[in-house]
Amino acid sequence: MDFQLTEDQRALRKGVRELLAGRFGRDELRALADAPEEPRLDRQLWRELGEAGFFALRLPESEGGVGLGLPEAVLAFEEAGRALLPGPLVATHLAAGEIEGAATGATVVTAVDSSGLLPWLAASDVVRGDFAGAVPVRSVDPLTPLHRTPAAPPDPDPVAVLLTAAEQLGSAARSCETAVAYARERTQFGQPIGAFQAVKHLCAQLLVRTELARAAVYAAAVTAVPAEIRAAALLADEAAVRGARDCLQVHGGMGFTWEADVHLHLKRAWLRAGLGPSAGAVEEEWAAAL
């Protein structure tokens, strides 16, 4: 069995990365994070994502979609997580083919999560789920406005869980790259800090957690087994949260400043880890299955 990405899959990943680098690079990320008001959704970028087929990746060609599968969607969402792209990406992607305009990016769709949280309510055109009485809550992530709904939250959608895990994977990979790059360029006592054993160990742990999560997320995208998806999400959450914290540690005091991007990855990872089923619930599910 060949677990390597195909040429088409690599081209897809490269295309999404280049699109996001050109339209939502560091300057755009920092401008949004530093804005004094609530973050606004870039509707033009949303439409460009739609034109590129981001939301319609899994929609059949007969319905105007790209006709690809869940593994390809995971690759695209991994790149979105790497870029910290804001907005209800997963909900809009899942609405393609069901809600008019979602596939093309003309309609922004959000959804009540299984945790009862509702992101980007004010910026969305359509809300899926019962959001009567929703109240704004303070979000740990400055790029994700949140509401909480009093109604009973819906059951978790396995595909939504997997695509969120893919975003976590992308964020973990970016934290790993950032830590390694900083360890190479920052010098102390006349040599790069990456030469010190403690920093080497942090970077190695970052890589191991990221690649373990990658294997689990990619495998779950192929099998689409709900239990395996939730287990992959656990590993992706750990890789993203601990990865960002270790990246911050590699940066030292500079990592705690607002100007560094590390805290943005950590806060988004915290937020995503709070969505969907809890770690304890997934562990109990696996224990019962065994």
KOLKOLBA-386362 format. One record per atom (N, C-alpha, C, O): residue in one letter; x, y, z. Coordinates in steps of 0.2 Angstrom, whole numbers, plus 5000, padded with zeros to 4 digits. Example, Ala and Ser with C-alpha at 12.3 -4.5 7.8 and 13.67 -1.06 7.14 Angstrom:
A506649725039/A506249785039/A506649845039/A507149835042/S506449895035/S506849955036/S506450005039/S506750065040/
END
This chain:
M500449945000/M500050005000/M500450065000/M500950075004/D500350114996/D500750174995/D500450234999/D499850254998/F500750255004/F500550315008/F500750375006/F500650425009/Q501150385001/Q501350444998/Q500850484994/Q500450454991/L500850554995/L500450594991/L500550584984/L501050574981/T499950584980/T500050584973/T500250654970/T500250704974/E500450654964/E500650714961/E500150764961/E500250824962/D499550744960/D498950794960/D498850814967/D498650874968/Q498850774972/Q498750794979/Q499350854981/Q499150894984/R499950834979/R500450884980/R500350954977/R500451004980/A500150944971/A499951004967/A499351044970/A499451114971/L498851014973/L498351044976/L498551084983/L498451134984/R499051044986/R499251074992/R499651134991/R499651184994/K500151134986/K500551184984/K500051244981/K500251304983/G499551234978/G499151284975/G498751324981/G498751384980/V498551284986/V498151314991/V498651364995/V498551414997/R499251334996/R499751375000/R499951434997/R500051485000/E500051434990/E500251494986/E499651544986/E499751604987/L499051524986/L498451564986/L498451604992/L498351664993/L498551564998/L498451595004/L499051645006/L498951695009/A499651625004/A500251665005/A500151735001/A500351785004/G499851724995/G499751794991/G499151834994/G499251894993/R498651804997/R498051844999/R498051855007/R497651895009/F498351805011/F498351815018/F498951795021/F499051745025/G499451835019/G500151825022/G500151855029/G499651875032/R500851865031/R500951895038/R500651965039/R500351975044/D500752005034/D500452075035/D499752075036/D499452115040/E499352035032/E498652035033/E498452005039/E497952025043/L498851955042/L498651925048/L498751975054/L498351975058/R499352005054/R499452055059/R498952115059/R498752135064/A498852135053/A498352195052/A497652175056/A497352215059/L497452115054/L496852085057/L496852085065/L496452095069/A497452055067/A497552045074/A497652105078/A497452115084/D497952155075/D498052225078/D497452275078/D497452325081/A496952255074/A496352295073/A496052305080/A495952255083/P495852365081/P495452385088/P494752355088/P494552335094/E494452345083/E493752325083/E493752245081/E494252215080/E493152225082/E493052145081/E493252135074/E493152165069/P493652075073/P493852055066/P493352055061/P492752025063/R493452075055/R492952065050/R493252015045/R493852005043/L492751985042/L492851935037/L493051965030/L492652005028/D493551945027/D493751965020/D493251925015/D493451875013/R492751965013/R492251935008/R492551915001/R492451864998/Q493051964999/Q493351954993/Q493751894993/Q493751854988/L494151884999/L494551824999/L494151754999/L494251704997/W493551765003/W493051705003/W492851684996/W492851624995/R492751734992/R492451724985/R493051694981/R492951644977/E493651714982/E494251684979/E494351614981/E494551574977/L494251604987/L494251534989/L493751484986/L493851434984/G493151514985/G492651484981/G492851474974/G492651414972/E493051524971/E493251514964/E493851464963/E493851424958/A494251454968/A494851404968/A494551334969/A494951284969/G493951334971/G493651264973/G493751244980/G493651184981/F493951284984/F494051264991/F493451234995/F493551184998/F492951264994/F492351244997/F491951194993/F491551154996/A492051184987/A491751134983/A492251074981/A492051034977/L492751064985/L493251014984/L492850944983/L493050904979/R492450924988/R492150864988/R491450854985/R491150804985/L491250914982/L490550914978/L490750884971/L491150894968/P490250834969/P490350804963/P490350854957/P490050904957/E490750834952/E490850874946/E490150894943/E490050944940/S489650844943/S489050844940/S488650904944/S488150924941/E488850924950/E488450974953/E488951044954/E488751084958/G489451044949/G489851104949/G490451104954/G490751154954/G490551044957/G491151044961/G491751014958/G491751014952/V492251004962/V492950984960/V492950904959/V493250874955/G492550874963/G492450804963/G493050764966/G493150704964/L493350794971/L493850754975/L493550724981/L492950724982/G494050704985/G493850664991/G494050694998/G494350754998/L493950665003/L494050685010/L494850695011/L495050745014/P495250655008/P495950665009/P496250725006/P496650765009/E495950745000/E496150814997/E495850875001/E496250925002/A495250865004/A495050915008/A495450925014/A495550985017/V495650875017/V496150875023/V496750915021/V497050955025/L497050905015/L497650935013/L497551015012/L497951055014/A496951035010/A496751105009/A496651135016/A496951195017/F496351105020/F496251135027/F496851135031/F496951175036/E497351085030/E497951085033/E498351155032/E498651185036/E498251175025/E498551235023/E498251295026/E498551345028/A497551295027/A497251345030/A497451355037/A497451415040/G497551295041/G497751305048/G498451325048/G498551365053/R498851315043/R499551335043/R499551415043/R499951445046/A499151445039/A499051515038/A498651545043/A498651615043/L498351515048/L497851545052/L497351575049/L497151635052/L497051555044/L496551585040/L495951585044/L495651535047/P495651645045/P495051655050/P494451645046/P494351645040/G493851625050/G493251625047/G492951555047/G493351505049/P492251545047/P491951475047/P492051435041/P491651415037/L492651415040/L492851375034/L492551305034/L492251285029/V492551275039/V492251205040/V491551205038/V491251165034/A491151245041/A490451255041/A490251265033/A489751245031/T490651315030/T490451335024/T490651275019/T490251265014/H491151245020/H491351185016/H490851135016/H490651105011/L490551115022/L490051065023/L489451085020/L488951045019/A489351155019/A488651175017/A488651175009/A488151185006/A489251165006/A489251164998/A488751114995/A488851054998/G488351134991/G487951084988/G487251084991/G486751054989/E487251114998/E486651115001/E486351185002/E485751195002/I486751235003/I486551305003/I486851334998/I487451334996/E486351374994/E486551414988/E487051464990/E487051504994/G487651464986/G488151514986/G488751484991/G489251514990/A488651434994/A489151414999/A489751384995/A490351404997/A489651344990/A490151314986/A490551374982/A491151364982/T490351424980/T490651474977/T490951534981/T491351574979/G490851524988/G491051574992/G490651644993/G490751684996/A490051644989/A489651694989/A489251704996/A488951754998/T489151644999/T488751635005/T489251615010/T489551555010/V489251645016/V489651625022/V489151595027/V488651615029/V489351525028/V488951485032/V489351475039/V489951455039/T488951475044/T489251455051/T488751405054/T488251395051/A489051375059/A488651325062/A488751315070/A489351335072/V488251295073/V488351285081/V488751225081/V488551175079/D489251225085/D489751175086/D489451125092/D488951145095/S489651065092/S489451015097/S489651035104/S489451005109/S490051085105/S490151115111/S489651175113/S489751195119/G489251195108/G488751245110/G489051315108/G488651365109/L489651315105/L489951375103/L489751395095/L489651345091/L489651455094/L489551475087/L489951535085/L489951585087/P490451515080/P490951565078/P490651615072/P490251585068/W490851675072/W490751715066/W490051725065/W489851725059/L489651735070/L488951745069/L488751805065/L488351805060/A489051865067/A488851925064/A489051925057/A488751965053/A489651895055/A489851895048/A489551845043/A489751845037/S489151805046/S488851745042/S488151765039/S487851805042/D488051735033/D487451745030/D486851695032/D486251705032/V487151635034/V486751575036/V487051545042/V487651535042/V486551525046/V486751485053/V486451425053/V485851415052/R486851365053/R486551305054/R486551285061/R487051285065/G485951265064/G485851245071/G485451295074/G485251355072/D485251275080/D484751325084/D485251375088/D485551355092/F485151435086/F485551485089/F485151545093/F485351595094/A484451525094/A484051565097/A484351585104/A484551535108/G484351645106/G484651665112/G485351665113/G485651675119/A485751665107/A486451655108/A486751725110/A486551775109/V487251715115/V487551775118/V488251775116/V488651725116/P488551835115/P489251845114/P489651825120/P489551835126/V490251785119/V490651775124/V491351795122/V491551795116/R491851805127/R492451825125/R492851765123/R492851715126/S493251775117/S493551725114/S494351725115/S494551785115/V494651675117/V495351675118/V495751685112/V496351715112/D495451675106/D495751695100/D495551755097/D494951765096/P495951805096/P495751875094/P495451875087/P495151925085/L495551825083/L495351815076/L494751775075/L494551765070/T494451755081/T493751715080/T493251735085/T493251715091/P492851785083/P492251805088/P491751745089/P491651705084/L491551745095/L491151685097/L490451705100/L490451755104/H489951665100/H489351665103/H489251595106/H489551545104/R488851595112/R488651535115/R487951525115/R487551575116/T487651465113/T486951455112/T486751415118/T487051375121/P486151435121/P485851395126/P485551335125/P485451285129/A485351325118/A485051255116/A485551205117/A486151215117/A485251145117/A485651085117/A486151075111/A485851085105/P486751065111/P487151065105/P487051005101/P486850955104/P487251005095/P487150945090/P487650895092/P488150915095/D487550835089/D488050785089/D488650805085/D488550835080/P489250785086/P489850805082/P489750775075/P489650715075/D489950815070/D489950785063/D490650765062/D491150805063/P490750695061/P491450675060/P491850705055/P492450715056/V491550725049/V491950765044/V492150835047/V492750855046/A491750865051/A491950935054/A492450925059/A492950965059/V492450865063/V492950855067/V493650845064/V494150865066/L493650805058/L494250785054/L494550855051/L495150865051/L494150895048/L494350955045/L494651005050/L495151035049/T494351005056/T494651045061/T495351015064/T495751055065/A495350955064/A496050925066/A496550935060/A497150945062/A496350935054/A496750955049/A497051025050/A497651045048/E496651075052/E496851145053/E497351145059/E497851175059/Q497151105064/Q497651095070/Q498351065067/Q498851095070/L498351025063/L498950995060/L499351045057/L499951045057/G499051085053/G499351135049/G499651185054/G500251215053/S499351205059/S499551255064/S500151225068/S500651255069/A500151155069/A500751125073/A501351125068/A501851135071/A501251115062/A501751105057/A502151175057/A502751185056/R501651225056/R501951295056/R502351315062/R502851345062/S502051295068/S502451305074/S503151275074/S503651305077/C503151215072/C503751175071/C504251215067/C504851215069/E504051235061/E504451265056/E504751335060/E505351355059/T504351365063/T504451435066/T505051425071/T505451465072/A504951375076/A505351355081/A506051335078/A506551365081/V506051295073/V506751275070/V507051335067/V507651345068/A506751375064/A507051435060/A507351485065/A507851505064/Y506951495071/Y507251535076/Y507851505079/Y508251545081/A507751445081/A508351415084/A508951415080/A509551415083/R508951415073/R509451425069/R509751495069/R510351505068/E509351545069/E509551615068/E509751655075/E510151695075/R509451635080/R509551665087/R510251635090/R510251575090/T510651685091/T511251665094/T511351675102/T511051725104/Q511751635105/Q511851645112/Q512551615114/Q512651565112/F512951655117/F513551635119/F513951615113/F514351565113/G513851655108/G514251645101/G514051585097/G514451565092/Q513451555098/Q513251505094/Q512451505093/Q512151525098/P512151475088/P511451465088/P511151425094/P511451385096/I510551455096/I510351415102/I510051345100/I510051305105/G510051335094/G509851265092/G510451215093/G510251155093/A510951235095/A511551195096/A511451165104/A511851115105/F511051195108/F511051175115/F510551115115/F509951115112/Q510651075119/Q510251015120/Q509551025122/Q509150995119/A509451065126/A508751075128/A508351105122/A507751085122/V508551145118/V508251175113/V508151115107/V507651115104/K508651075106/K508651025102/K508050975103/K507650955099/H507950965110/H507450915112/H506750945111/H506350905109/L506651015112/L506051045111/L505851035104/L505251025102/C506351055099/C506151045092/C506050975090/C505650965085/A506450935092/A506350865091/A505650835093/A505250805089/Q505450855099/Q504750835101/Q504150875097/Q503650845096/L504350935095/L503850965090/L503750925084/L503150915082/L504250905081/L504250865075/L503950795076/L503550785072/V504050765081/V503750695082/V503050705083/V502650665080/R502850755087/R502050755088/R501750775082/R501150755080/T502050825078/T501750845072/T501650785067/T501150775064/E502150745066/E502150695061/E501750635063/E501450605059/L501650625070/L501250575072/L500550595071/L500050555069/A500350655072/A499650685071/A499550685063/A498950665061/R500050695059/R499950695052/R499750625050/R499250615046/A500150575052/A499950505050/A499250485052/A498850455048/A499050505058/A498350485061/A497850525057/A497350495055/V497950595055/V497450625052/V497350605045/V496850595042/Y497950595041/Y497950565034/Y497550495034/Y497150485030/A497750455039/A497450385039/A496650395040/A496250355037/A496450435045/A495750445046/A495350475040/A494750455039/A495750515036/A495450545030/A495250485025/A494850495021/V495650435025/V495650375020/V495050325023/V494650305019/T495050315029/T494650265032/T493950295033/T493450265033/A493950355036/A493350395037/A492950355043/A492350365044/V493250325047/V492950285053/V492950345059/V493450365061/P492250355061/P492250405066/P492650395072/P492950445075/A492750335075/A493150335081/A493950345079/A494250385083/E494150335073/E494850345071/E494850425070/E495450455071/I494350455067/I494350525066/I494450565073/I494850605074/R494050545078/R494150575085/R494750565088/R495050605091/A495050505087/A495750485090/A496250535086/A496750555089/A496250545079/A496650585076/A496550655078/A497050695079/A495950675080/A495850745082/A496250755089/A496450805090/L496250705093/L496550715100/L497350725098/L497650765102/L497650685094/L498350695092/L498450765089/L498950795091/A498050785085/A498150845082/A498050905087/A498450955086/D497550895091/D497550945097/D498150955101/D498451005102/E498450895103/E499050895107/E499650925103/E500050965106/A499650905096/A500250935092/A500151005092/A500651045092/A499551035091/A499451105090/A499651145096/A499951195096/V499351125102/V499351155108/V500051155111/V500351205112/R500351095112/R500951085114/R501551115110/R502051135112/G501351105103/G501851135098/G501951205099/G502451235099/A501351245099/A501451315100/A501751335107/A502151385107/R501551295112/R501951315118/R502651305118/R503051335121/D502851245115/D503551235114/D503951285110/D504451305111/C503551305105/C503851355100/C503951425104/C504451455103/L503451435108/L503551495113/L504151485117/L504451535118/Q504251425120/Q504851415124/Q505451425121/Q505951455123/V505551405114/V506151415110/V506251485109/V506851505109/H505751525108/H505851595107/H506051635114/H506251695114/G505951605120/G506051635126/G505651695127/G505051695126/G505951745130/G505551805132/G505151835126/G504651865127/M505451835120/M505151865114/M504551835113/M504051865110/G504451765114/G503851735112/G503251755116/G502751745114/F503351785121/F502751815125/F502551885123/F502051905126/T502851915118/T502651975116/T502051975111/T502051925107/W501652025111/W501152025106/W501352025099/W501052005094/E501952055098/E502252065091/E502451995088/E502451985082/A502651945092/A502751875089/A502151845087/A501551855091/D502151805082/D501551765080/D501351705084/D500851675083/V501851685088/V501751625092/V501051615096/V500751565095/H500951675099/H500351675103/H499651665099/H499151635102/L499751685093/L499151675089/L498951605087/L498451585087/H499551565086/H499451495085/H499151465091/H498751415091/L499451485097/L499251445103/L498551465105/L498151415107/K498351525104/K497651535105/K497151505101/K496651485103/R497351505094/R496851465089/R496851395091/R496351365091/A497451365093/A497451295095/A497051285101/A496651225101/W497051325106/W496651315112/W495951315110/W495551275112/L495751365106/L495051375104/L494751305100/L494251285102/R495151285095/R494951225091/R494951165096/R494451125095/A495351155101/A495351105105/A494751105110/A494551045112/G494451155111/G493851165115/G493251145111/G492651145114/L493251145104/L492751125100/L492651045099/L493151015100/G492051025098/G491950955097/G491950915103/G491950945109/P492050845103/P492050805109/P492650815113/P493150835110/S492550805120/S493150815124/S493650765124/S493450705121/A494250775126/A494750725126/A494550665130/A494550605128/G494250675136/G493950625140/G493450575137/G493450515138/A492950615133/A492450575130/A492750525125/A492550465124/V493250555121/V493550505116/V493950455119/V493950395116/E494250465124/E494650415127/E494250355130/E494350295130/E493650375133/E493150335135/E492850285130/E492750225130/E492750325124/E492450285118/E492950235116/E492750175114/W493650245116/W494150205114/W494150145119/W494250085117/A494150165125/A494250115130/A493650065130/A493750005131/A493050085128/A492450045128/A492549995122/A492349935122/A492850025116/A492949985110/A493449935111/A493349875108/L493949945115/L494449895116/L494249845121/L494549795123/
END
